[in-house]
Amino acid sequence: MAAAEATCVATVAGRIGDYAAAAAPGGNSERRHGAQVLGRPAPGRQRPSQQRPMTDPASLAPPHLHAFLHRHGVDAEFVALGVPMPTVASAAAAIAVPEEQILKTLLFAAGDQYVVAIASGTGRVSRSLLAEASGMIRPRAASPDIVAKVTGFPAGGVAPVALPPDLPVIVDVGVARIPAAYGGGGREDLLLRIATADVIRLNNALVRRIVEDSAAHPA
């Protein structure tokens, strides 16, 4: 996905579903493709005296995002995958979910006006549909520097909540049909699983059709 339309698909600690943690007495831990995997020690390898604890993905989230979720009592879950996922397809494959369950939170600009568009799957956000929904004239995807300055999150890791309260948010109708989805976790290597109803409610978002046909325009 281009930086201009950076998916807010962020990722950080092992392919979910690819690696199962199998703990065994005296087992060792090793890292494989960024994930911590537990298993039995290889022959001749000394058994460690103590298991090394795995990092809680929630501890990797930006403090203000963590505080926002706690303050609003949001039932959400952070997921870490090892490396950033550059596309919706790769993120969906990494955590074994349909592409429609991956959210992208995108910032668009028109002069000194900004709007956040939240869509799911590989469908491309239509600038004409977004302009109609937002009332902005010719909105364009913001640069990574502007994304970080306006949203408080890095491009490629923008969370679908905890955005500035004066920043308008428009959610595609397709997102509203999904009970829960995975969006950016506040950094490029972290995902946040959250109910889409909470995304709409906490942003006081408009729900409109803003996505083109995904088959014709892959993300």
C-alpha positions in Angstrom: 0.0 0.0 0.0 1.4 3.4 -0.9 2.5 5.7 1.9 -0.1 8.2 0.8 -2.7 5.7 1.5 -0.8 4.0 4.3 -2.9 1.3 5.8 -3.3 1.6 9.4 -2.5 -1.9 9.5 0.3 -2.3 12.0 1.9 -5.5 13.1 4.4 -6.9 15.7 5.0 -10.5 17.3 4.7 -13.7 15.4 2.2 -15.0 12.9 -0.9 -15.9 14.8 -2.0 -19.3 13.8 1.4 -20.1 12.2 3.2 -20.7 15.5 1.6 -22.4 18.5 3.3 -22.0 21.9 3.9 -25.5 23.2 5.2 -25.3 26.7 7.0 -28.3 28.1 8.9 -28.9 31.4 12.3 -27.6 30.9 11.4 -26.3 27.5 13.4 -23.5 25.9 12.3 -20.4 24.0 13.6 -19.2 20.7 12.6 -16.5 18.2 11.4 -17.6 14.7 10.5 -14.9 12.2 10.0 -12.4 15.0 7.8 -14.6 17.1 8.8 -16.1 20.4 8.2 -19.9 20.1 8.3 -22.3 23.0 9.6 -25.8 22.5 11.9 -28.6 23.7 15.6 -28.0 23.7 17.7 -29.5 20.9 20.0 -32.4 21.8 23.2 -31.2 23.5 21.8 -27.8 24.2 21.9 -26.7 27.8 18.4 -26.3 29.4 17.9 -22.7 30.6 17.1 -22.4 34.3 14.2 -19.9 33.7 11.8 -19.1 30.9 12.1 -15.7 29.4 8.7 -13.9 29.7 7.0 -12.8 26.4 6.2 -9.2 26.0 2.6 -8.1 26.5 1.5 -6.5 23.1 -0.5 -3.9 25.1 2.7 -2.6 26.6 3.9 -1.7 23.1 1.0 0.7 22.4 1.3 4.5 22.7 0.4 5.6 26.2 -2.3 8.0 25.0 -4.0 5.2 23.0 -3.8 2.8 26.0 -5.2 5.6 28.3 -8.1 6.3 25.8 -9.2 2.7 25.7 -9.1 2.4 29.5 -10.9 5.7 30.1 -13.8 4.7 27.8 -13.9 1.1 28.9 -13.3 -0.3 25.4 -13.0 -4.0 25.1 -10.1 -4.2 22.7 -7.0 -6.4 22.1 -3.6 -5.6 20.9 -1.9 -8.1 18.5 1.8 -8.2 17.8 3.2 -9.8 14.7 7.0 -9.3 14.4 7.3 -7.0 11.4 5.1 -4.4 9.7 2.5 -5.7 7.2 2.6 -3.4 4.1 -0.7 -4.5 2.7 -4.2 -5.5 3.8 -3.7 -8.9 2.2 -0.4 -9.7 4.0 -1.9 -8.6 7.3 -5.0 -10.7 6.9 -2.9 -13.7 5.9 -0.6 -13.2 8.9 -3.4 -13.4 11.4 -5.6 -15.7 9.4 -8.7 -13.5 9.0 -10.6 -12.4 5.9 -9.2 -9.2 4.3 -12.5 -7.4 5.1 -11.6 -7.6 8.8 -8.5 -5.4 8.3 -9.2 -1.7 8.8 -7.2 1.1 7.2 -7.4 4.6 8.8 -6.4 7.2 6.3 -6.0 10.9 6.5 -7.0 13.1 3.6 -6.3 16.8 3.2 -7.7 19.7 1.2 -5.8 22.9 2.0 -5.9 23.3 5.7 -8.9 20.9 6.1 -8.6 17.3 7.1 -10.8 14.3 7.3 -10.1 10.7 8.4 -11.5 7.9 6.2 -11.9 4.4 7.7 -12.4 1.5 5.4 -11.9 -2.2 5.4 -10.4 -4.8 3.1 -8.7 -4.0 -0.2 -11.2 -1.5 -1.6 -9.8 1.9 -2.5 -11.3 5.0 -0.8 -12.9 7.1 -3.6 -11.8 10.7 -3.4 -15.0 11.8 -5.2 -17.2 9.8 -2.7 -15.2 11.2 0.2 -15.5 14.7 -1.1 -19.3 14.3 -1.3 -19.5 12.8 2.2 -17.2 15.4 3.8 -18.0 18.5 1.8 -14.3 19.0 1.1 -13.0 20.0 -2.4 -10.7 17.5 -4.0 -9.3 15.8 -0.9 -6.0 14.0 -1.3 -4.1 11.5 0.8 -1.9 13.4 3.3 1.8 12.9 3.5 3.3 10.8 6.3 4.6 13.9 8.0 1.1 15.5 8.0 -0.4 12.2 9.1 1.8 12.1 12.2 1.3 15.8 13.0 -2.5 15.8 12.7 -3.4 12.3 14.0 -0.7 11.8 16.6 0.1 8.4 15.1 2.7 7.4 12.5 1.5 6.7 8.9 1.0 3.0 8.7 0.0 2.7 12.3 -2.9 5.2 12.8 -5.4 3.8 15.2 -9.1 4.0 14.4 -9.8 5.6 17.8 -8.0 8.1 20.1 -7.9 10.6 17.3 -8.1 14.4 18.0 -11.7 15.2 18.9 -12.0 18.0 16.3 -10.9 15.7 13.5 -13.9 14.6 11.4 -14.1 10.8 10.8 -16.1 9.1 8.0 -16.5 5.3 8.2 -17.4 3.3 5.1 -20.7 1.4 5.2 -18.8 -1.9 4.7 -17.0 -1.4 8.1 -20.3 -0.9 9.9 -21.4 -4.4 8.7 -18.5 -6.1 10.5 -18.9 -6.8 14.2 -15.2 -6.5 15.0 -12.0 -5.8 13.0 -8.3 -5.2 13.2 -7.0 -1.6 12.8 -3.7 0.1 13.5 -2.4 -0.2 17.0 -0.7 3.2 17.2 2.6 2.0 15.6 3.6 0.2 12.4 4.0 -3.2 14.0 0.9 -3.4 16.1 -2.7 -4.3 15.5 -5.8 -3.4 17.5 -8.8 -5.6 17.5 -11.9 -3.6 18.3 -15.6 -3.6 17.8 -16.6 -1.4 14.8 -19.5 0.0 16.7 -17.0 1.4 19.2 -15.0 2.9 16.3 -18.1 4.7 15.0 -19.4 5.7 18.5 -16.1 7.0 19.9 -15.3 9.1 16.8 -18.9 10.4 16.5 -18.3 9.3 12.9 -20.5 9.6 9.8 -21.2 6.3 8.1 -21.2 6.7 4.3 -20.2 4.8 1.2 -16.7 6.0 0.4 -15.1 2.9 -1.1 -14.8 1.9 -4.7 -15.1 -1.6 -6.0 -12.3 -3.6 -4.4 -12.0 -6.0 -7.3 -11.2 -3.2 -9.6 -8.8 -1.3 -7.3 -6.7 -3.6 -5.1 -5.1 -1.9 -2.0 
